Amino acid sequence: MSLKTKNKVNSASEASGDTIFLPNRDARIAEIAYYKSENRGFESGHELDDWFEAEQEFIL
């Protein structure tokens, strides 16, 4: 993607109010996933499940 294309995408998102700041999004999903793991007693082997479930909750 060229710089010109990126600027168009960013401008379109900002104009529509649909701007998503990915670092904030990922941090929030990580926090939700952490609490899911904590509730399960940090049992290993469920990391991806926790992330995917947290991602779905974040989207809703």
PDB file with one MODEL, atoms N, CA, C and O in Angstrom:
MODEL        1
ATOM      1  N   MET A   1       0.855  -1.162   0.000  1.00  0.00           N
ATOM      2  CA  MET A   1       0.000   0.000   0.000  1.00  0.00           C
ATOM      3  C   MET A   1       0.904   1.230   0.000  1.00  0.00           C
ATOM      4  O   MET A   1       1.822   1.331   0.814  1.00  0.00           O
ATOM      5  N   SER A   2       0.648   2.144  -0.898  1.00  0.00           N
ATOM      6  CA  SER A   2       1.463   3.346  -0.996  1.00  0.00           C
ATOM      7  C   SER A   2       1.069   4.329   0.102  1.00  0.00           C
ATOM      8  O   SER A   2       0.015   4.208   0.726  1.00  0.00           O
ATOM      9  N   LEU A   3       1.944   5.302   0.316  1.00  0.00           N
ATOM     10  CA  LEU A   3       1.665   6.333   1.321  1.00  0.00           C
ATOM     11  C   LEU A   3       0.408   7.102   0.949  1.00  0.00           C
ATOM     12  O   LEU A   3      -0.392   7.457   1.815  1.00  0.00           O
ATOM     13  N   LYS A   4       0.240   7.357  -0.337  1.00  0.00           N
ATOM     14  CA  LYS A   4      -0.948   8.086  -0.793  1.00  0.00           C
ATOM     15  C   LYS A   4      -2.213   7.293  -0.468  1.00  0.00           C
ATOM     16  O   LYS A   4      -3.203   7.864  -0.010  1.00  0.00           O
ATOM     17  N   THR A   5      -2.185   5.977  -0.703  1.00  0.00           N
ATOM     18  CA  THR A   5      -3.336   5.125  -0.398  1.00  0.00           C
ATOM     19  C   THR A   5      -3.601   5.090   1.099  1.00  0.00           C
ATOM     20  O   THR A   5      -4.753   5.162   1.530  1.00  0.00           O
ATOM     21  N   LYS A   6      -2.533   4.980   1.901  1.00  0.00           N
ATOM     22  CA  LYS A   6      -2.694   4.964   3.355  1.00  0.00           C
ATOM     23  C   LYS A   6      -3.352   6.249   3.835  1.00  0.00           C
ATOM     24  O   LYS A   6      -4.236   6.214   4.691  1.00  0.00           O
ATOM     25  N   ASN A   7      -2.928   7.374   3.292  1.00  0.00           N
ATOM     26  CA  ASN A   7      -3.517   8.646   3.697  1.00  0.00           C
ATOM     27  C   ASN A   7      -4.991   8.711   3.343  1.00  0.00           C
ATOM     28  O   ASN A   7      -5.792   9.247   4.110  1.00  0.00           O
ATOM     29  N   LYS A   8      -5.360   8.167   2.180  1.00  0.00           N
ATOM     30  CA  LYS A   8      -6.762   8.147   1.792  1.00  0.00           C
ATOM     31  C   LYS A   8      -7.580   7.289   2.749  1.00  0.00           C
ATOM     32  O   LYS A   8      -8.677   7.673   3.155  1.00  0.00           O
ATOM     33  N   VAL A   9      -7.038   6.119   3.109  1.00  0.00           N
ATOM     34  CA  VAL A   9      -7.731   5.214   4.034  1.00  0.00           C
ATOM     35  C   VAL A   9      -7.885   5.888   5.386  1.00  0.00           C
ATOM     36  O   VAL A   9      -8.970   5.865   5.967  1.00  0.00           O
ATOM     37  N   ASN A  10      -6.810   6.491   5.900  1.00  0.00           N
ATOM     38  CA  ASN A  10      -6.876   7.157   7.192  1.00  0.00           C
ATOM     39  C   ASN A  10      -7.862   8.311   7.162  1.00  0.00           C
ATOM     40  O   ASN A  10      -8.637   8.486   8.103  1.00  0.00           O
ATOM     41  N   SER A  11      -7.845   9.099   6.099  1.00  0.00           N
ATOM     42  CA  SER A  11      -8.760  10.222   5.988  1.00  0.00           C
ATOM     43  C   SER A  11     -10.207   9.760   5.937  1.00  0.00           C
ATOM     44  O   SER A  11     -11.077  10.357   6.570  1.00  0.00           O
ATOM     45  N   ALA A  12     -10.465   8.696   5.184  1.00  0.00           N
ATOM     46  CA  ALA A  12     -11.827   8.172   5.081  1.00  0.00           C
ATOM     47  C   ALA A  12     -12.305   7.661   6.435  1.00  0.00           C
ATOM     48  O   ALA A  12     -13.453   7.892   6.813  1.00  0.00           O
ATOM     49  N   SER A  13     -11.437   6.973   7.164  1.00  0.00           N
ATOM     50  CA  SER A  13     -11.813   6.457   8.480  1.00  0.00           C
ATOM     51  C   SER A  13     -12.079   7.587   9.456  1.00  0.00           C
ATOM     52  O   SER A  13     -13.058   7.552  10.201  1.00  0.00           O
ATOM     53  N   GLU A  14     -11.208   8.592   9.454  1.00  0.00           N
ATOM     54  CA  GLU A  14     -11.378   9.705  10.371  1.00  0.00           C
ATOM     55  C   GLU A  14     -12.655  10.475  10.057  1.00  0.00           C
ATOM     56  O   GLU A  14     -13.362  10.914  10.965  1.00  0.00           O
ATOM     57  N   ALA A  15     -12.946  10.636   8.779  1.00  0.00           N
ATOM     58  CA  ALA A  15     -14.140  11.374   8.385  1.00  0.00           C
ATOM     59  C   ALA A  15     -15.406  10.650   8.820  1.00  0.00           C
ATOM     60  O   ALA A  15     -16.395  11.286   9.185  1.00  0.00           O
ATOM     61  N   SER A  16     -15.379   9.326   8.782  1.00  0.00           N
ATOM     62  CA  SER A  16     -16.572   8.562   9.136  1.00  0.00           C
ATOM     63  C   SER A  16     -16.673   8.296  10.629  1.00  0.00           C
ATOM     64  O   SER A  16     -17.710   7.837  11.108  1.00  0.00           O
ATOM     65  N   GLY A  17     -15.596   8.581  11.378  1.00  0.00           N
ATOM     66  CA  GLY A  17     -15.597   8.322  12.813  1.00  0.00           C
ATOM     67  C   GLY A  17     -15.332   6.867  13.155  1.00  0.00           C
ATOM     68  O   GLY A  17     -15.557   6.449  14.291  1.00  0.00           O
ATOM     69  N   ASP A  18     -14.857   6.089  12.187  1.00  0.00           N
ATOM     70  CA  ASP A  18     -14.607   4.661  12.380  1.00  0.00           C
ATOM     71  C   ASP A  18     -13.146   4.357  12.664  1.00  0.00           C
ATOM     72  O   ASP A  18     -12.708   3.229  12.439  1.00  0.00           O
ATOM     73  N   THR A  19     -12.385   5.314  13.145  1.00  0.00           N
ATOM     74  CA  THR A  19     -10.971   5.103  13.393  1.00  0.00           C
ATOM     75  C   THR A  19     -10.783   4.084  14.504  1.00  0.00           C
ATOM     76  O   THR A  19     -11.383   4.204  15.573  1.00  0.00           O
ATOM     77  N   ILE A  20      -9.957   3.089  14.254  1.00  0.00           N
ATOM     78  CA  ILE A  20      -9.639   2.071  15.248  1.00  0.00           C
ATOM     79  C   ILE A  20      -8.153   2.178  15.555  1.00  0.00           C
ATOM     80  O   ILE A  20      -7.324   2.055  14.653  1.00  0.00           O
ATOM     81  N   PHE A  21      -7.815   2.402  16.797  1.00  0.00           N
ATOM     82  CA  PHE A  21      -6.433   2.475  17.199  1.00  0.00           C
ATOM     83  C   PHE A  21      -6.017   1.079  17.662  1.00  0.00           C
ATOM     84  O   PHE A  21      -6.369   0.652  18.762  1.00  0.00           O
ATOM     85  N   LEU A  22      -5.271   0.380  16.822  1.00  0.00           N
ATOM     86  CA  LEU A  22      -4.956  -1.022  17.065  1.00  0.00           C
ATOM     87  C   LEU A  22      -4.214  -1.286  18.370  1.00  0.00           C
ATOM     88  O   LEU A  22      -4.532  -2.267  19.043  1.00  0.00           O
ATOM     89  N   PRO A  23      -3.243  -0.463  18.764  1.00  0.00           N
ATOM     90  CA  PRO A  23      -2.597  -0.756  20.056  1.00  0.00           C
ATOM     91  C   PRO A  23      -3.597  -0.763  21.209  1.00  0.00           C
ATOM     92  O   PRO A  23      -3.497  -1.603  22.102  1.00  0.00           O
ATOM     93  N   ASN A  24      -4.551   0.152  21.204  1.00  0.00           N
ATOM     94  CA  ASN A  24      -5.568   0.185  22.257  1.00  0.00           C
ATOM     95  C   ASN A  24      -6.480  -1.033  22.159  1.00  0.00           C
ATOM     96  O   ASN A  24      -6.863  -1.608  23.178  1.00  0.00           O
ATOM     97  N   ARG A  25      -6.824  -1.422  20.949  1.00  0.00           N
ATOM     98  CA  ARG A  25      -7.695  -2.575  20.726  1.00  0.00           C
ATOM     99  C   ARG A  25      -7.023  -3.842  21.253  1.00  0.00           C
ATOM    100  O   ARG A  25      -7.629  -4.614  21.996  1.00  0.00           O
ATOM    101  N   ASP A  26      -5.771  -4.044  20.861  1.00  0.00           N
ATOM    102  CA  ASP A  26      -5.055  -5.246  21.287  1.00  0.00           C
ATOM    103  C   ASP A  26      -4.831  -5.267  22.794  1.00  0.00           C
ATOM    104  O   ASP A  26      -4.905  -6.325  23.419  1.00  0.00           O
ATOM    105  N   ALA A  27      -4.558  -4.113  23.374  1.00  0.00           N
ATOM    106  CA  ALA A  27      -4.364  -4.045  24.828  1.00  0.00           C
ATOM    107  C   ALA A  27      -5.651  -4.414  25.551  1.00  0.00           C
ATOM    108  O   ALA A  27      -5.615  -5.118  26.560  1.00  0.00           O
ATOM    109  N   ARG A  28      -6.765  -3.953  25.055  1.00  0.00           N
ATOM    110  CA  ARG A  28      -8.059  -4.267  25.697  1.00  0.00           C
ATOM    111  C   ARG A  28      -8.388  -5.741  25.550  1.00  0.00           C
ATOM    112  O   ARG A  28      -8.863  -6.368  26.497  1.00  0.00           O
ATOM    113  N   ILE A  29      -8.141  -6.302  24.370  1.00  0.00           N
ATOM    114  CA  ILE A  29      -8.391  -7.732  24.154  1.00  0.00           C
ATOM    115  C   ILE A  29      -7.485  -8.552  25.066  1.00  0.00           C
ATOM    116  O   ILE A  29      -7.928  -9.539  25.654  1.00  0.00           O
ATOM    117  N   ALA A  30      -6.222  -8.152  25.190  1.00  0.00           N
ATOM    118  CA  ALA A  30      -5.293  -8.860  26.073  1.00  0.00           C
ATOM    119  C   ALA A  30      -5.774  -8.815  27.522  1.00  0.00           C
ATOM    120  O   ALA A  30      -5.647  -9.798  28.252  1.00  0.00           O
ATOM    121  N   GLU A  31      -6.320  -7.686  27.932  1.00  0.00           N
ATOM    122  CA  GLU A  31      -6.830  -7.557  29.299  1.00  0.00           C
ATOM    123  C   GLU A  31      -8.022  -8.489  29.530  1.00  0.00           C
ATOM    124  O   GLU A  31      -8.097  -9.159  30.560  1.00  0.00           O
ATOM    125  N   ILE A  32      -8.940  -8.532  28.585  1.00  0.00           N
ATOM    126  CA  ILE A  32     -10.098  -9.423  28.697  1.00  0.00           C
ATOM    127  C   ILE A  32      -9.636 -10.879  28.739  1.00  0.00           C
ATOM    128  O   ILE A  32     -10.137 -11.671  29.537  1.00  0.00           O
ATOM    129  N   ALA A  33      -8.673 -11.229  27.872  1.00  0.00           N
ATOM    130  CA  ALA A  33      -8.148 -12.602  27.835  1.00  0.00           C
ATOM    131  C   ALA A  33      -7.462 -12.949  29.154  1.00  0.00           C
ATOM    132  O   ALA A  33      -7.577 -14.076  29.635  1.00  0.00           O
ATOM    133  N   TYR A  34      -6.755 -11.995  29.734  1.00  0.00           N
ATOM    134  CA  TYR A  34      -6.099 -12.214  31.019  1.00  0.00           C
ATOM    135  C   TYR A  34      -7.117 -12.574  32.093  1.00  0.00           C
ATOM    136  O   TYR A  34      -6.911 -13.521  32.852  1.00  0.00           O
ATOM    137  N   TYR A  35      -8.202 -11.830  32.162  1.00  0.00           N
ATOM    138  CA  TYR A  35      -9.213 -12.106  33.181  1.00  0.00           C
ATOM    139  C   TYR A  35      -9.896 -13.450  32.943  1.00  0.00           C
ATOM    140  O   TYR A  35     -10.278 -14.128  33.897  1.00  0.00           O
ATOM    141  N   LYS A  36     -10.051 -13.834  31.686  1.00  0.00           N
ATOM    142  CA  LYS A  36     -10.602 -15.161  31.395  1.00  0.00           C
ATOM    143  C   LYS A  36      -9.663 -16.237  31.937  1.00  0.00           C
ATOM    144  O   LYS A  36     -10.104 -17.210  32.548  1.00  0.00           O
ATOM    145  N   SER A  37      -8.371 -16.050  31.706  1.00  0.00           N
ATOM    146  CA  SER A  37      -7.381 -17.002  32.197  1.00  0.00           C
ATOM    147  C   SER A  37      -7.345 -17.024  33.722  1.00  0.00           C
ATOM    148  O   SER A  37      -7.260 -18.089  34.334  1.00  0.00           O
ATOM    149  N   GLU A  38      -7.410 -15.865  34.317  1.00  0.00           N
ATOM    150  CA  GLU A  38      -7.405 -15.761  35.776  1.00  0.00           C
ATOM    151  C   GLU A  38      -8.595 -16.511  36.375  1.00  0.00           C
ATOM    152  O   GLU A  38      -8.448 -17.215  37.374  1.00  0.00           O
ATOM    153  N   ASN A  39      -9.763 -16.362  35.771  1.00  0.00           N
ATOM    154  CA  ASN A  39     -10.956 -17.047  36.269  1.00  0.00           C
ATOM    155  C   ASN A  39     -10.829 -18.560  36.190  1.00  0.00           C
ATOM    156  O   ASN A  39     -11.495 -19.278  36.936  1.00  0.00           O
ATOM    157  N   ARG A  40      -9.985 -19.049  35.296  1.00  0.00           N
ATOM    158  CA  ARG A  40      -9.761 -20.479  35.136  1.00  0.00           C
ATOM    159  C   ARG A  40      -8.554 -20.951  35.955  1.00  0.00           C
ATOM    160  O   ARG A  40      -8.170 -22.118  35.881  1.00  0.00           O
ATOM    161  N   GLY A  41      -7.958 -20.043  36.735  1.00  0.00           N
ATOM    162  CA  GLY A  41      -6.806 -20.408  37.547  1.00  0.00           C
ATOM    163  C   GLY A  41      -5.515 -20.480  36.741  1.00  0.00           C
ATOM    164  O   GLY A  41      -4.591 -21.199  37.123  1.00  0.00           O
ATOM    165  N   PHE A  42      -5.437 -19.758  35.649  1.00  0.00           N
ATOM    166  CA  PHE A  42      -4.268 -19.712  34.772  1.00  0.00           C
ATOM    167  C   PHE A  42      -3.850 -21.085  34.257  1.00  0.00           C
ATOM    168  O   PHE A  42      -2.667 -21.339  34.029  1.00  0.00           O
ATOM    169  N   GLU A  43      -4.824 -21.961  34.078  1.00  0.00           N
ATOM    170  CA  GLU A  43      -4.562 -23.283  33.514  1.00  0.00           C
ATOM    171  C   GLU A  43      -4.042 -23.118  32.085  1.00  0.00           C
ATOM    172  O   GLU A  43      -4.670 -22.455  31.260  1.00  0.00           O
ATOM    173  N   SER A  44      -2.894 -23.724  31.805  1.00  0.00           N
ATOM    174  CA  SER A  44      -2.283 -23.548  30.484  1.00  0.00           C
ATOM    175  C   SER A  44      -3.027 -24.342  29.414  1.00  0.00           C
ATOM    176  O   SER A  44      -3.787 -25.265  29.710  1.00  0.00           O
ATOM    177  N   GLY A  45      -2.786 -23.953  28.165  1.00  0.00           N
ATOM    178  CA  GLY A  45      -3.375 -24.657  27.038  1.00  0.00           C
ATOM    179  C   GLY A  45      -4.627 -24.007  26.480  1.00  0.00           C
ATOM    180  O   GLY A  45      -5.217 -24.520  25.529  1.00  0.00           O
ATOM    181  N   HIS A  46      -5.047 -22.874  27.061  1.00  0.00           N
ATOM    182  CA  HIS A  46      -6.275 -22.218  26.613  1.00  0.00           C
ATOM    183  C   HIS A  46      -6.023 -20.789  26.132  1.00  0.00           C
ATOM    184  O   HIS A  46      -6.961 -20.004  25.985  1.00  0.00           O
ATOM    185  N   GLU A  47      -4.766 -20.457  25.890  1.00  0.00           N
ATOM    186  CA  GLU A  47      -4.408 -19.083  25.567  1.00  0.00           C
ATOM    187  C   GLU A  47      -5.113 -18.571  24.315  1.00  0.00           C
ATOM    188  O   GLU A  47      -5.660 -17.468  24.317  1.00  0.00           O
ATOM    189  N   LEU A  48      -5.103 -19.359  23.257  1.00  0.00           N
ATOM    190  CA  LEU A  48      -5.754 -18.932  22.014  1.00  0.00           C
ATOM    191  C   LEU A  48      -7.265 -18.843  22.179  1.00  0.00           C
ATOM    192  O   LEU A  48      -7.900 -17.920  21.670  1.00  0.00           O
ATOM    193  N   ASP A  49      -7.835 -19.808  22.893  1.00  0.00           N
ATOM    194  CA  ASP A  49      -9.279 -19.756  23.151  1.00  0.00           C
ATOM    195  C   ASP A  49      -9.638 -18.481  23.908  1.00  0.00           C
ATOM    196  O   ASP A  49     -10.621 -17.813  23.587  1.00  0.00           O
ATOM    197  N   ASP A  50      -8.831 -18.152  24.917  1.00  0.00           N
ATOM    198  CA  ASP A  50      -9.080 -16.931  25.691  1.00  0.00           C
ATOM    199  C   ASP A  50      -9.002 -15.702  24.790  1.00  0.00           C
ATOM    200  O   ASP A  50      -9.841 -14.805  24.875  1.00  0.00           O
ATOM    201  N   TRP A  51      -7.982 -15.672  23.923  1.00  0.00           N
ATOM    202  CA  TRP A  51      -7.811 -14.516  23.041  1.00  0.00           C
ATOM    203  C   TRP A  51      -8.994 -14.395  22.079  1.00  0.00           C
ATOM    204  O   TRP A  51      -9.560 -13.314  21.917  1.00  0.00           O
ATOM    205  N   PHE A  52      -9.363 -15.511  21.441  1.00  0.00           N
ATOM    206  CA  PHE A  52     -10.455 -15.468  20.467  1.00  0.00           C
ATOM    207  C   PHE A  52     -11.785 -15.084  21.123  1.00  0.00           C
ATOM    208  O   PHE A  52     -12.560 -14.314  20.555  1.00  0.00           O
ATOM    209  N   GLU A  53     -12.042 -15.613  22.301  1.00  0.00           N
ATOM    210  CA  GLU A  53     -13.272 -15.252  23.018  1.00  0.00           C
ATOM    211  C   GLU A  53     -13.249 -13.772  23.407  1.00  0.00           C
ATOM    212  O   GLU A  53     -14.255 -13.075  23.283  1.00  0.00           O
ATOM    213  N   ALA A  54     -12.099 -13.304  23.876  1.00  0.00           N
ATOM    214  CA  ALA A  54     -11.963 -11.899  24.253  1.00  0.00           C
ATOM    215  C   ALA A  54     -12.153 -10.998  23.041  1.00  0.00           C
ATOM    216  O   ALA A  54     -12.773  -9.939  23.137  1.00  0.00           O
ATOM    217  N   GLU A  55     -11.624 -11.418  21.918  1.00  0.00           N
ATOM    218  CA  GLU A  55     -11.775 -10.645  20.684  1.00  0.00           C
ATOM    219  C   GLU A  55     -13.248 -10.532  20.292  1.00  0.00           C
ATOM    220  O   GLU A  55     -13.709  -9.462  19.894  1.00  0.00           O
ATOM    221  N   GLN A  56     -13.978 -11.636  20.407  1.00  0.00           N
ATOM    222  CA  GLN A  56     -15.400 -11.610  20.089  1.00  0.00           C
ATOM    223  C   GLN A  56     -16.161 -10.705  21.046  1.00  0.00           C
ATOM    224  O   GLN A  56     -17.046  -9.963  20.621  1.00  0.00           O
ATOM    225  N   GLU A  57     -15.834 -10.755  22.319  1.00  0.00           N
ATOM    226  CA  GLU A  57     -16.489  -9.886  23.297  1.00  0.00           C
ATOM    227  C   GLU A  57     -16.188  -8.425  23.008  1.00  0.00           C
ATOM    228  O   GLU A  57     -17.061  -7.567  23.138  1.00  0.00           O
ATOM    229  N   PHE A  58     -14.953  -8.146  22.615  1.00  0.00           N
ATOM    230  CA  PHE A  58     -14.554  -6.767  22.331  1.00  0.00           C
ATOM    231  C   PHE A  58     -15.315  -6.228  21.135  1.00  0.00           C
ATOM    232  O   PHE A  58     -15.723  -5.067  21.131  1.00  0.00           O
ATOM    233  N   ILE A  59     -15.508  -7.050  20.127  1.00  0.00           N
ATOM    234  CA  ILE A  59     -16.207  -6.637  18.897  1.00  0.00           C
ATOM    235  C   ILE A  59     -17.673  -6.340  19.188  1.00  0.00           C
ATOM    236  O   ILE A  59     -18.247  -5.416  18.611  1.00  0.00           O
ATOM    237  N   LEU A  60     -18.275  -7.113  20.074  1.00  0.00           N
ATOM    238  CA  LEU A  60     -19.685  -6.911  20.399  1.00  0.00           C
ATOM    239  C   LEU A  60     -19.793  -5.682  21.225  1.00  0.00           C
ATOM    240  O   LEU A  60     -20.893  -5.302  21.626  1.00  0.00           O
TER     241      LEU A  60
ENDMDL
END
